[in-house]
């Protein structure tokens, strides 16, 4: 009964946000220090459900399928780079990780076919952004679901590092702090 109620309420939320977008496509909704469009808020809800489902169930085919949505990755990059109120905000993680201000680095989170997510640390400031295409620099490769998990501070089942030991330590500290 509880799961049915959650699904029904999720459907109501989705219909409400789609209606709001259809009627006011330029509208934004203030949401914890960021303005999100109704569609972005809908993506946020889907992201919350996918990530917290994984927290409860771990790896399975349904979770992997949910988390492979590229829109969830773009949303994570936007939110984790800009929503300072979050515990997962990339600069809160950098502070907890204790990375020195002069330990500058840049690492790509790469999937086989798709754009890189760039993690940068420069002069004591961390940032995330979507790159166009794939670069040639240091990277961690994974599937898209595991990359999303890493962005949200969860340890993936499989990822392959092409980093030297120093960058791997720094990047791991930043992601999982």
C-alpha positions as CSV (number, residue, x, y, z in Angstrom):
1,X,0.0,0.0,0.0
2,X,2.8,2.5,0.8
3,X,4.6,1.9,-2.5
4,X,1.3,2.3,-4.4
5,X,0.8,5.7,-2.6
6,X,4.3,6.8,-3.5
7,X,3.8,5.9,-7.1
8,X,0.5,7.7,-7.3
9,X,1.9,10.8,-5.6
10,X,4.9,10.7,-8.0
11,X,2.5,10.6,-11.0
12,X,0.5,13.6,-9.5
13,X,3.8,15.5,-9.1
14,X,4.9,14.7,-12.7
15,X,1.5,15.7,-14.1
16,X,1.5,19.0,-12.1
17,X,5.0,19.9,-13.2
18,X,4.4,19.1,-16.9
19,X,1.2,21.1,-16.8
20,X,3.1,24.0,-15.2
21,X,5.8,23.8,-17.9
22,X,3.2,23.6,-20.7
23,X,1.4,26.7,-19.4
24,X,4.5,28.7,-18.4
25,X,7.6,27.3,-20.2
26,X,9.9,30.1,-18.9
27,X,8.7,29.9,-15.3
28,X,11.2,29.0,-12.6
29,X,10.6,27.8,-9.1
30,X,12.9,28.9,-6.2
31,X,14.4,25.7,-4.8
32,X,17.1,25.8,-2.0
33,X,19.1,28.7,-3.4
34,X,18.5,27.8,-7.1
35,X,15.8,28.5,-9.5
36,X,14.6,25.4,-11.4
37,X,12.2,25.1,-14.2
38,X,9.3,22.7,-13.7
39,X,11.1,20.2,-15.9
40,X,14.3,20.6,-13.9
41,X,12.3,20.0,-10.7
42,X,10.9,16.9,-12.3
43,X,14.4,15.7,-13.2
44,X,15.4,16.4,-9.6
45,X,12.6,14.3,-8.3
46,X,13.6,11.4,-10.6
47,X,17.2,11.8,-9.5
48,X,16.3,11.6,-5.8
49,X,14.2,8.5,-6.4
50,X,16.9,6.8,-8.5
51,X,19.8,7.6,-6.1
52,X,17.9,6.8,-2.9
53,X,16.5,3.6,-4.4
54,X,20.1,2.5,-5.0
55,X,20.8,3.4,-1.3
56,X,18.1,1.0,-0.3
57,X,18.5,-1.8,-2.9
58,X,22.1,-1.6,-4.2
59,X,23.0,-2.5,-7.7
60,X,20.3,-4.1,-9.9
61,X,19.1,-3.8,-13.5
62,X,16.2,-1.4,-12.7
63,X,18.5,0.9,-10.7
64,X,21.1,0.9,-13.5
65,X,18.5,1.7,-16.1
66,X,17.1,4.6,-14.0
67,X,20.5,6.0,-13.4
68,X,21.7,5.9,-17.0
69,X,19.5,8.8,-18.0
70,X,21.9,11.5,-19.2
71,X,19.6,14.2,-17.8
72,X,20.3,12.9,-14.3
73,X,24.0,13.4,-14.8
74,X,23.5,17.0,-16.2
75,X,21.3,17.8,-13.3
76,X,23.8,16.4,-10.8
77,X,26.5,18.5,-12.2
78,X,24.4,21.6,-12.1
79,X,23.1,21.0,-8.5
80,X,26.4,19.7,-7.0
81,X,28.3,22.6,-8.5
82,X,25.8,25.3,-7.6
83,X,23.6,24.4,-4.7
84,X,25.7,25.5,-1.7
85,X,23.1,24.4,0.9
86,X,23.8,20.7,0.0
87,X,26.1,18.6,2.1
88,X,27.2,17.1,-1.2
89,X,28.1,20.5,-2.7
90,X,31.5,20.0,-4.3
91,X,33.2,22.7,-2.2
92,X,31.9,21.3,1.1
93,X,33.4,18.0,0.0
94,X,36.7,19.7,-0.8
95,X,36.8,21.2,2.6
96,X,36.0,17.9,4.3
97,X,38.7,16.2,2.2
98,X,41.3,18.5,3.5
99,X,42.8,19.1,0.0
100,X,45.5,21.8,0.1
101,X,44.9,25.0,-1.7
102,X,47.9,24.4,-3.9
103,X,46.9,20.8,-4.9
104,X,45.4,21.8,-8.2
105,X,44.1,19.0,-10.5
106,X,41.6,18.3,-13.2
107,X,40.0,14.8,-13.8
108,X,37.4,13.6,-16.2
109,X,34.7,11.2,-15.2
110,X,34.3,9.4,-18.5
111,X,31.7,7.0,-20.0
112,X,32.4,5.0,-23.2
113,X,30.1,7.1,-25.4
114,X,29.2,10.5,-24.1
115,X,30.5,13.8,-22.7
116,X,33.0,13.9,-19.9
117,X,32.1,15.4,-16.5
118,X,35.1,17.5,-15.4
119,X,36.1,17.7,-11.8
120,X,38.5,20.7,-11.2
121,X,40.3,21.9,-8.1
122,X,42.1,25.2,-8.6
123,X,43.3,27.7,-5.9
124,X,41.2,26.1,-3.2
125,X,38.0,26.0,-5.2
126,X,36.4,22.9,-6.6
127,X,34.0,22.8,-9.6
128,X,32.1,20.4,-11.8
129,X,31.1,20.9,-15.4
130,X,30.0,19.0,-18.4
131,X,32.5,19.0,-21.2
132,X,31.6,18.6,-24.8
133,X,32.9,15.3,-25.9
134,X,35.8,13.5,-24.4
135,X,39.2,14.8,-23.6
136,X,42.6,13.1,-23.5
137,X,43.6,13.9,-19.9
138,X,43.5,11.9,-16.7
139,X,40.2,10.2,-16.2
140,X,38.1,7.6,-14.4
141,X,36.0,5.5,-16.7
142,X,32.8,3.8,-15.7
143,X,29.3,3.3,-17.0
144,X,26.8,6.2,-16.8
145,X,25.0,4.8,-13.7
146,X,28.3,4.4,-11.8
147,X,29.4,7.9,-12.8
148,X,26.2,9.3,-11.4
149,X,26.8,7.4,-8.1
150,X,30.3,8.8,-7.9
151,X,29.0,12.3,-8.4
152,X,26.6,11.8,-5.5
153,X,29.4,10.5,-3.3
154,X,28.6,6.8,-3.6
155,X,31.2,4.2,-4.3
156,X,30.5,2.5,-7.6
157,X,30.7,-1.2,-8.3
158,X,33.1,-0.8,-11.2
159,X,35.2,2.1,-12.4
160,X,38.7,2.1,-14.0
161,X,41.2,4.8,-13.1
162,X,43.7,6.3,-15.5
163,X,45.1,8.6,-12.9
164,X,48.4,8.7,-11.2
165,X,48.4,7.9,-7.4
166,X,48.3,11.5,-6.4
167,X,45.4,12.5,-8.5
168,X,43.5,9.3,-7.6
169,X,43.9,10.1,-3.9
170,X,42.8,13.7,-4.4
171,X,39.9,12.8,-6.6
172,X,38.8,10.0,-4.4
173,X,39.0,12.3,-1.3
174,X,36.9,14.9,-3.1
175,X,34.2,12.6,-4.4
176,X,33.8,10.5,-1.3
177,X,34.4,13.0,1.5
